[in-house]
Amino acid sequence: MDMMELLKTRRTYRRFEQKPVSKEILDDILEATRLSSSAANKQPLTYIVINEPAKVDEVFQYTTWAGQLPKELGWPKENEKPVLFIAVIENTDISPAYCDTDAGIALANMTMAAWAHGVGSCIIGACNKVKLSEMFGLKETQKLHSVVAFGYPTHKSTIVDQGEDGSLNYYVDEKVDYYVKKRKLSDTVTYY
Ligand SMILES: Cc1cc2nc3c(=O)[nH]c(=O)nc-3n(C[C@H](O)[C@H](O)[C@H](O)COP(=O)(O)O)c2cc1C
């Protein structure tokens, strides 16, 4: 896949095959993440990999999916759940500055590297950070930024233009394939 095709198709996926992600692919995802740019090159982020099925289930119970859809459409069912999570941790003792920007870049690298192997992902900010931080045994100086769910997707997701009504809500069709609205280029760019 060329880069533009990768960027177009690397969407958020929320239903997955029950097939593990290999160690080789996981290592590639982590390596791509390690290489991310970082403010002042402080690299305050660390990562927790959750890939044992019982532990993936534990993390799953503290995650929230597809806020713009009814639960029966947006949440993965038992046989559609992710097979891997990676938690992104901000280590504020290394640097409290720009952690959120660093995390955004790391999330982009991570999800792109996964998608280059056909592994889909869903970045999850809406998770129970108190419970998950306890579970992971995070220290006072560590803050959970997000968890990312991974797996081989079983649905499609297509980009469409923002509609005339101005809504940016994503929606699904009768096959529960996703359509994700993006603002038009002409609405987001001006030339000075
Ligand atoms: C910082 C961040 C947090 C997100 N949190 C959630 C979440 O908690 N649950 C979820 O289902 N999707 C979550 N998403 C996925 C967004 O809903 C998704 O990116 C958006 O609908 C656009 O779809 P796309 O990624 O295919 O472009 C999150 C995305 C980002 C970037």
The ligand as an ORCA input file, in Angstrom:
! r2SCAN-3c Opt
* xyz 0 1
  C      -7.688     10.791     21.401
  C      -8.760      9.868     20.863
  C      -9.620      9.225     21.743
  C     -10.578      8.330     21.259
  N     -11.371      7.657     22.155
  C     -12.254      6.754     21.696
  C     -13.018      5.961     22.616
  O     -12.903      6.107     23.817
  N     -13.841      5.013     22.108
  C     -13.983      4.811     20.766
  O     -14.757      3.925     20.361
  N     -13.289      5.544     19.861
  C     -12.426      6.499     20.299
  N     -11.669      7.214     19.410
  C     -11.834      6.993     17.959
  C     -12.587      8.155     17.296
  O     -13.953      8.032     17.550
  C     -12.277      8.113     15.790
  O     -10.921      8.445     15.606
  C     -13.155      9.106     15.010
  O     -14.501      8.710     15.037
  C     -12.701      9.239     13.570
  O     -12.612      7.975     12.946
  P     -11.296      7.558     12.199
  O     -10.257      7.278     13.269
  O     -11.650      6.354     11.418
  O     -10.878      8.720     11.369
  C     -10.704      8.106     19.853
  C      -9.834      8.756     18.976
  C      -8.866      9.611     19.470
  C      -7.920     10.278     18.492
*
